[in-house]
Amino acid sequence: MPRLPSPPAERDAVRAWVATHLGHLTCEPAGEPVPASPVRGGQAAADAALAALDLTGYAARRSEVWPPERRGATRLSPYVRHGLLPLPRVWAAAGDAPARDRAKFRDELLWQEYARHLYARLGPATARPLRFAAPVPAQPWEREPWPQDMACVATTTAELHEEGWLVNQTRMWLASQYSVRAGADWREGAREMYRHLLDGSPAANRLGWQWAVGTGTGKVYGFSRWQVEKRAPGLCGTCALRRACPVQDWPETEAGPRVEPPEGLAGGPTDAGPRSPEVTGEPDAVWLTAESLADTDPALAAHPGVPAVFVFDEPLLARLRLSGKRLVFLAETLAELGCEVRLGDPVAELAGRRLAVTHAPVPGFARRAARLDVVARHPWPWLRRPGSGSLRSFSAWERSAPRR
């Protein structure tokens, strides 16, 4: 596959670039314009978002939903997901926040790190129930899993599809409604959310769904009207079903019985990558992955003057069918980096090159790197480097994961 032209920086131009070169891989119907999120990609946008971080009141307001001006969520997650803001940098930025807000915010960062540890060890097994079977609704649900005549669902799914970002509270609403209430397969719901979320990752997205539907903890998150009235006051008053709310009461559904956990959940090795750079030769290219796209990427910083290359993984994208807005975010990021951009199978596109790369904590990276000539592998910037302890729960992990 020939090298693609460099993505442009201007928003409409980058949307056209994605439509031309990647449009056949998106989930949007053919012929429709490529969507774009209000959240811009790129290091400049990431740095500006972090510079504007104000955690005052975060603990009290992080779960507020509607109207949007009541929210305390930071919207840093798309930049964290793609390595534009590594977790240690974000952790440090919270240092001067009020104690309660700092503690709550850092707890959320640790949850992200836990998700990465879990995925690095278990890989595709995170799509299996971790400890309990999926819930079976106590009452049959005769409607679609996300009914659009429910104002809470319609407002939330519109934000998912149009903006590609949700506060954590509404992610739990949608997951619980989809599987705990409606009894639909949680993995299908997780895939739909993953297609659209700018911060979508198999690690955090799957873990969030497993927590909400009880397959990870044995306790379901029960979505009901009470949460909507508390977190989105006034929204129920706009709903056509306000006098016949299908989620008026707390659901009676419980998690299913215990299942055999995936191998490694209780303990085992995790491929954390090198502790220090492993260099066996001089690279002629820096391989950038979607996990690490900062202009301070360790491999990029260690090899100034060596050209960088990013490969849109065509076989993978053809399976995932992500929303175009996710690809616009990536293209904006690549436009700032000014790197070589290619489309195809990364192993084929990078064959014959001596590569420097930053270790990525995802199984797909390990498979591809093993088939390429990686002459310089640089450490991943862990917040807590993985150990071999239990990953059965967040609290068990917190006790066993080595401190920085």
C-alpha positions as CSV (number, residue, x, y, z in Angstrom):
1,M,0.0,0.0,0.0
2,P,1.5,3.4,-0.9
3,R,2.1,6.0,1.7
4,L,-0.9,8.2,2.4
5,P,-0.6,12.0,2.0
6,S,-0.1,13.8,5.3
7,P,-3.3,14.7,7.1
8,P,-4.2,18.4,7.0
9,A,-4.7,20.4,10.2
10,E,-7.9,22.2,9.4
11,R,-11.1,20.5,10.7
12,D,-13.1,20.3,7.5
13,A,-10.0,19.3,5.5
14,V,-9.2,16.5,7.9
15,R,-12.7,15.2,7.7
16,A,-12.4,15.1,3.9
17,W,-9.0,13.4,4.3
18,V,-10.6,10.7,6.5
19,A,-13.5,10.3,4.1
20,T,-11.1,9.8,1.1
21,H,-8.6,7.5,2.7
22,L,-10.4,5.7,5.5
23,G,-14.1,6.2,4.8
24,H,-14.5,2.6,3.6
25,L,-13.6,1.4,7.1
26,T,-16.0,3.5,9.3
27,C,-19.4,2.5,10.7
28,E,-21.2,5.4,9.0
29,P,-23.3,4.6,5.9
30,A,-21.6,5.1,2.6
31,G,-22.0,8.6,1.3
32,E,-22.7,10.3,4.6
33,P,-20.2,13.0,5.8
34,V,-17.6,11.9,8.2
35,P,-18.5,13.2,11.6
36,A,-16.2,15.0,14.0
37,S,-16.3,15.4,17.7
38,P,-16.1,18.8,19.5
39,V,-13.0,17.3,21.2
40,R,-10.1,17.9,18.9
41,G,-7.1,15.6,18.6
42,G,-3.5,16.6,18.9
43,Q,-0.9,17.5,21.5
44,A,-1.8,21.2,21.5
45,A,-5.4,20.4,22.5
46,A,-4.2,17.8,25.1
47,D,-1.8,20.3,26.6
48,A,-4.4,23.0,26.7
49,A,-6.9,20.7,28.4
50,L,-4.4,19.8,31.1
51,A,-3.3,23.4,31.6
52,A,-7.0,24.3,32.2
53,L,-7.5,21.4,34.7
54,D,-9.3,22.7,37.8
55,L,-10.4,19.9,40.2
56,T,-12.1,22.2,42.7
57,G,-15.4,20.4,43.4
58,Y,-14.5,17.4,41.3
59,A,-15.5,14.9,44.0
60,A,-19.0,16.4,44.3
61,R,-19.6,17.1,40.6
62,R,-17.9,14.4,38.6
63,S,-21.1,12.3,38.3
64,E,-23.4,15.2,37.3
65,V,-25.0,14.7,33.9
66,W,-27.5,17.4,32.9
67,P,-27.5,20.2,32.1
68,P,-23.9,20.0,30.9
69,E,-22.7,23.1,32.8
70,R,-23.2,21.2,36.1
71,R,-20.6,18.6,35.2
72,G,-17.3,18.3,36.9
73,A,-15.8,15.6,34.6
74,T,-12.5,16.7,33.0
75,R,-12.7,15.3,29.4
76,L,-9.0,14.4,29.6
77,S,-9.7,10.7,28.8
78,P,-9.4,10.8,25.0
79,Y,-5.9,12.2,25.5
80,V,-5.0,9.7,28.2
81,R,-6.2,6.8,26.0
82,H,-3.9,7.7,23.2
83,G,-0.9,8.5,25.3
84,L,-1.0,12.3,24.6
85,L,-1.3,12.7,28.4
86,P,0.5,9.8,30.1
87,L,-1.0,8.9,33.5
88,P,2.0,10.0,35.5
89,R,1.8,13.5,34.0
90,V,-1.9,13.8,34.8
91,W,-1.3,12.4,38.3
92,A,1.3,15.1,38.9
93,A,-1.0,17.8,37.6
94,A,-3.5,17.0,40.3
95,G,-1.0,17.7,43.1
96,D,-2.3,21.1,44.1
97,A,-6.0,20.3,44.0
98,P,-8.1,20.2,47.2
99,A,-7.4,17.0,49.1
100,R,-10.8,15.4,48.6
101,D,-10.9,16.2,45.0
102,R,-7.3,15.2,44.4
103,A,-8.0,11.8,46.1
104,K,-11.1,11.1,44.0
105,F,-9.5,12.1,40.7
106,R,-6.4,10.1,41.4
107,D,-8.6,7.1,42.3
108,E,-10.0,7.4,38.7
109,L,-6.5,7.4,37.3
110,L,-5.7,4.2,39.2
111,W,-8.9,2.6,37.8
112,Q,-7.5,3.4,34.3
113,E,-4.2,1.8,35.3
114,Y,-5.9,-1.3,36.7
115,A,-7.8,-1.7,33.4
116,R,-4.5,-1.6,31.5
117,H,-2.9,-4.2,33.9
118,L,-6.0,-6.4,33.4
119,Y,-5.9,-6.2,29.6
120,A,-2.1,-6.6,29.4
121,R,-2.4,-9.9,31.3
122,L,-5.7,-11.3,30.0
123,G,-6.0,-9.8,26.6
124,P,-9.1,-11.1,24.7
125,A,-10.2,-13.0,27.7
126,T,-11.5,-9.6,29.1
127,A,-14.4,-10.2,26.8
128,R,-15.4,-13.2,28.9
129,P,-17.2,-12.8,32.2
130,L,-14.5,-12.4,34.8
131,R,-16.2,-13.9,37.9
132,F,-19.9,-14.2,37.4
133,A,-22.3,-15.0,34.5
134,A,-24.3,-12.2,32.9
135,P,-27.5,-11.1,34.6
136,V,-30.9,-12.4,33.5
137,P,-33.7,-9.8,33.9
138,A,-36.3,-10.7,36.5
139,Q,-38.9,-9.2,34.1
140,P,-39.0,-9.6,30.3
141,W,-38.0,-6.5,28.4
142,E,-40.1,-6.3,25.2
143,R,-38.5,-3.1,23.8
144,E,-35.2,-2.3,22.2
145,P,-32.3,-2.2,24.7
146,W,-31.9,1.6,24.4
147,P,-35.4,3.0,23.8
148,Q,-35.3,6.4,22.2
149,D,-38.6,7.5,23.7
150,M,-36.8,7.6,27.1
151,A,-35.3,11.1,27.4
152,C,-32.4,9.8,29.6
153,V,-31.5,7.2,27.0
154,A,-32.1,9.4,23.9
155,T,-30.0,12.3,25.4
156,T,-27.2,10.0,26.3
157,T,-27.0,8.0,23.1
158,A,-27.2,11.2,21.1
159,E,-24.1,12.5,23.0
160,L,-22.3,9.2,22.4
161,H,-23.0,9.2,18.7
162,E,-22.5,12.9,18.1
163,E,-19.7,13.8,20.4
164,G,-18.0,10.5,21.1
165,W,-17.7,11.2,24.8
166,L,-19.8,10.5,28.0
167,V,-19.4,11.1,31.6
168,N,-18.9,8.0,33.6
169,Q,-22.4,8.1,35.2
170,T,-24.1,7.9,31.8
171,R,-21.8,5.1,30.7
172,M,-23.2,3.1,33.6
173,W,-26.7,4.1,32.8
174,L,-26.4,2.8,29.3
175,A,-24.6,-0.4,30.3
176,S,-27.2,-1.2,33.0
177,Q,-30.1,-0.4,30.8
178,Y,-28.7,-2.5,27.9
179,S,-27.9,-5.7,29.9
180,V,-29.4,-5.5,33.4
181,R,-32.8,-4.2,32.3
182,A,-33.1,-5.4,28.8
183,G,-31.0,-8.6,29.1
184,A,-29.1,-7.9,25.9
185,D,-25.5,-9.3,25.5
186,W,-23.2,-6.9,27.3
187,R,-20.5,-7.5,24.8
188,E,-22.6,-6.2,21.9
189,G,-23.4,-3.0,23.9
190,A,-19.7,-2.6,24.8
191,R,-18.8,-2.9,21.1
192,E,-21.3,-0.2,20.2
193,M,-20.0,2.2,22.8
194,Y,-16.4,1.4,21.8
195,R,-17.1,2.3,18.2
196,H,-18.0,5.9,19.1
197,L,-16.0,6.8,22.3
198,L,-12.9,8.8,21.5
199,D,-11.4,7.2,24.7
200,G,-12.6,3.8,23.7
201,S,-10.2,1.0,24.5
202,P,-10.7,-2.7,25.1
203,A,-9.2,-2.3,28.5
204,A,-11.3,0.4,30.1
205,N,-14.5,-0.1,28.1
206,R,-14.8,-3.8,28.8
207,L,-13.9,-3.4,32.5
208,G,-16.5,-0.6,32.9
209,W,-19.2,-2.8,31.4
210,Q,-18.2,-5.8,33.5
211,W,-18.4,-3.7,36.6
212,A,-21.9,-2.3,35.7
213,V,-23.5,-5.6,34.7
214,G,-22.0,-7.6,37.6
215,T,-19.9,-10.0,35.7
216,G,-16.8,-8.6,37.4
217,T,-18.1,-8.1,40.9
218,G,-21.3,-10.1,41.4
219,K,-23.3,-7.0,42.0
220,V,-25.2,-5.2,39.2
221,Y,-25.5,-1.5,38.9
222,G,-29.2,-0.9,39.0
223,F,-30.2,1.9,36.7
224,S,-33.5,3.6,37.7
225,R,-35.3,6.9,37.5
226,W,-33.8,7.9,40.9
227,Q,-30.3,8.3,39.3
228,V,-31.7,10.5,36.5
229,E,-33.6,12.8,38.8
230,K,-30.5,13.1,41.1
231,R,-27.9,13.6,38.3
232,A,-29.9,15.2,35.6
233,P,-32.6,17.2,37.4
234,G,-35.3,18.4,35.0
235,L,-34.6,15.8,32.3
236,C,-37.5,13.5,33.3
237,G,-39.9,16.5,32.9
238,T,-39.0,16.5,29.2
239,C,-39.7,12.8,28.7
240,A,-42.8,11.5,26.9
241,L,-42.8,8.6,29.4
242,R,-42.6,10.7,32.5
243,R,-45.9,9.3,33.8
244,A,-45.2,5.8,32.6
245,C,-41.5,5.5,33.2
246,P,-40.2,1.9,32.4
247,V,-37.3,2.3,34.9
248,Q,-39.4,3.9,37.7
249,D,-38.3,1.3,40.2
250,W,-35.0,-0.3,41.1
251,P,-34.5,-3.5,39.0
252,E,-34.8,-6.8,40.7
253,T,-32.1,-8.4,38.5
254,E,-29.1,-9.9,40.1
255,A,-25.8,-11.1,38.6
256,G,-25.6,-14.7,37.4
257,P,-23.8,-17.6,39.2
258,R,-20.0,-17.8,39.6
259,V,-18.1,-18.9,36.5
260,E,-14.6,-20.2,36.0
261,P,-12.4,-17.1,35.8
262,P,-10.0,-16.5,32.9
263,E,-6.5,-18.0,33.6
264,G,-4.3,-15.4,35.2
265,L,-7.0,-13.4,37.0
266,A,-5.9,-14.6,40.4
267,G,-2.2,-14.0,39.6
268,G,0.4,-14.5,37.1
269,P,3.0,-12.8,34.8
270,T,2.2,-9.6,32.9
271,D,4.1,-8.3,29.9
272,A,5.0,-4.9,31.3
273,G,7.8,-4.2,28.8
274,P,11.3,-3.2,29.6
275,R,12.3,-1.2,32.7
276,S,14.9,0.7,30.7
277,P,15.5,1.0,26.9
278,E,16.6,-2.2,25.2
279,V,18.7,-1.2,22.2
280,T,20.4,-3.6,19.9
281,G,21.0,-1.4,16.8
282,E,20.4,2.0,15.2
283,P,16.8,2.5,14.1
284,D,15.9,4.0,10.8
285,A,12.3,4.7,11.8
286,V,10.3,5.3,15.0
287,W,7.1,3.3,15.0
288,L,4.2,5.2,16.6
289,T,1.2,3.2,17.9
290,A,-2.3,4.4,18.8
291,E,-1.4,3.8,22.4
292,S,1.4,6.4,22.4
293,L,1.0,9.5,20.2
294,A,2.5,12.2,22.4
295,D,5.2,14.4,21.0
296,T,7.1,13.2,24.0
297,D,6.7,9.5,23.2
298,P,9.7,7.8,24.7
299,A,10.9,6.3,21.5
300,L,10.4,9.5,19.6
301,A,12.2,11.6,22.2
302,A,15.1,9.1,22.4
303,H,15.8,9.2,18.6
304,P,15.5,12.8,17.4
305,G,15.9,13.2,13.7
306,V,14.8,9.6,13.0
307,P,11.6,9.7,10.9
308,A,8.4,8.5,12.6
309,V,5.7,6.3,10.9
310,F,2.2,5.4,11.9
311,V,0.1,2.7,10.2
312,F,-3.6,2.7,10.2
313,D,-4.2,-1.0,10.7
314,E,-6.6,-1.7,7.8
315,P,-7.5,-5.3,8.7
316,L,-8.3,-4.3,12.3
317,L,-10.3,-1.3,11.3
318,A,-12.3,-3.3,8.8
319,R,-13.4,-5.5,11.7
320,L,-14.0,-2.8,14.3
321,R,-15.9,-0.4,12.1
322,L,-15.1,2.6,14.3
323,S,-16.9,5.9,13.9
324,G,-15.2,8.4,11.6
325,K,-15.0,10.9,14.5
326,R,-12.4,8.6,16.2
327,L,-10.4,8.5,13.0
328,V,-10.6,12.3,12.7
329,F,-9.2,12.6,16.2
330,L,-6.3,10.4,15.3
331,A,-5.7,12.2,12.0
332,E,-5.6,15.6,13.8
333,T,-3.0,14.1,16.1
334,L,-0.9,12.8,13.3
335,A,-1.1,16.1,11.5
336,E,0.7,17.8,14.4
337,L,3.3,15.1,14.6
338,G,4.1,15.4,10.9
339,C,4.9,11.7,10.6
340,E,4.7,9.3,7.7
341,V,1.2,7.8,7.5
342,R,0.4,4.5,5.9
343,L,-2.6,2.2,5.6
344,G,-2.5,-1.6,5.6
345,D,-1.2,-4.5,7.7
346,P,1.4,-3.0,10.1
347,V,3.7,-6.0,9.8
348,A,3.7,-5.7,6.0
349,E,4.0,-1.9,6.0
350,L,6.9,-1.9,8.4
351,A,8.8,-4.9,7.1
352,G,12.4,-4.3,6.3
353,R,12.8,-1.3,8.6
354,R,14.8,-1.2,11.8
355,L,12.4,0.2,14.3
356,A,12.4,2.1,17.6
357,V,9.1,1.9,19.5
358,T,7.6,2.5,22.9
359,H,6.2,-0.7,24.4
360,A,2.4,-0.7,24.4
361,P,0.5,-2.7,27.1
362,V,-1.8,-4.5,24.6
363,P,-1.5,-8.0,23.2
364,G,-1.7,-6.9,19.6
365,F,1.5,-4.9,20.0
366,A,3.4,-7.9,21.3
367,R,2.2,-10.1,18.3
368,R,3.2,-7.5,15.8
369,A,6.5,-6.5,17.4
370,A,7.6,-10.1,17.5
371,R,7.4,-10.2,13.6
372,L,9.2,-6.9,13.1
373,D,12.8,-5.8,13.4
374,V,12.6,-3.8,16.6
375,V,16.1,-2.7,17.5
376,A,15.1,-0.2,20.2
377,R,12.2,-0.9,22.7
378,H,11.5,1.9,25.2
379,P,9.6,1.6,28.5
380,W,5.9,2.3,28.8
381,P,5.2,5.1,31.3
382,W,3.4,3.1,33.9
383,L,1.7,4.8,36.9
384,R,2.3,1.5,38.7
385,R,4.3,-1.1,37.0
386,P,2.4,-4.4,36.8
387,G,3.3,-7.2,39.3
388,S,2.1,-10.8,39.4
389,G,-0.6,-10.3,42.1
390,S,-4.3,-10.8,41.9
391,L,-6.5,-8.8,39.5
392,R,-9.8,-10.2,40.8
393,S,-10.9,-6.8,42.0
394,F,-9.7,-3.2,42.0
395,S,-9.1,-3.3,45.8
396,A,-7.1,-6.5,45.5
397,W,-5.0,-4.9,42.8
398,E,-4.5,-1.8,44.8
399,R,-3.0,-3.8,47.6
400,S,-0.7,-5.8,45.4
401,A,0.4,-3.5,42.6
402,P,3.9,-2.0,43.2
403,R,4.0,1.7,44.1
404,R,5.9,4.1,41.9
